[in-house]
Amino acid sequence: MLTQAQIQEYNEVGAIVVPDVLTPLEVQRLRAVTDGFVERARGISAHNEIYDLEDSHTPENPRVRRIKAATQHHPEYAALTRHPRILAVLKDLWGPDIRFDSAKLNMKCAGFGAPVEWHQDWAFYPHTNDDLAAVGVMFDDMAMENGPLMIIPGSHRGPTYDHHADGIFCGAMDPTNHDVDYAKAIPLLGKAGSITVHHVRAVHGSAPNVSDRDRRLLLFQFRAADAWPLLGFPGGIARFDDLMVAGQTREPRLAPAPVRLPLPPAVKQGSLYENQKGMKHRFFDIPAAALTPEMAK
């Protein structure tokens, strides 16, 4: 599935874009499913087990920024965890044994989509080795104007940075620490149906969507089967085994990797967006259209 040049790019940069993984028909079906979720959000007024809402959401003007645990709420999303072309990419990077972890659909709607502050996924869920990656499925074309995922090249080979504020986990790096040169960030651009793959230790974030086009990215967390979570198994070992999507279960493999634990836990729970409200300093501005009247004062 991947060329040797793509594998080398992933190893050196920490991320790649693979075009034309999904067909236009597959993308069309996923968009239709997602439109249905947004329409049904009119009936709610607060975050719940499915929806993470923009602060400016109202039932009259539904604004969804994330569908949580997306694979648990619709079979079209769940089917992608075993999509043969997605698994082929991961097998080229790690070998035949692949385990799924979790999924969420991040939605940056035109004109008000919220930013995601700089962070490393590794800070949220360290494992016995770092053969983990997030696979992002593009439902829309990704360009600079609509807030694409951005990566700091080579950061996956560096330290695990502090994601705490006043000693409490907040799920983001403090930009005033100048841990990395954010000016070196590269965007992961592509057409709908493409996928991104970024290493679990890669520093990444995304600006707000200030364009007139949506930016919907379904993010899957995958791991090599021998990467076991240091924080344990929330659903038990049987549930962990059920997450195998290719190959067979193996014993955990220990490999050197710098680890910080996401403890004490974030004050605001529920999603990355809520965790990051605990930050003291933000890098990205929040667009005015995303603010409630109280927040804009």
Beta strands, then each sheet from edge to edge (+ up, - down):
strand 1: 15-18
strand 2: 51-53
strand 3: 64-68
strand 4: 98-108
strand 5: 116-119
strand 6: 132-138
strand 7: 149-151
strand 8: 164-165
strand 9: 168-169
strand 10: 186-187
strand 11: 195-199
strand 12: 204-206
strand 13: 215-224
strand 14: 244-246
sheet 1: 1+ 11- 6+ 13- 4+ 3- 2+
sheet 2: 1+ 11- 6+ 13- 4+ 14-
sheet 3: 5+ 12- 7+ 10-
sheet 4: 8+ 9-
end
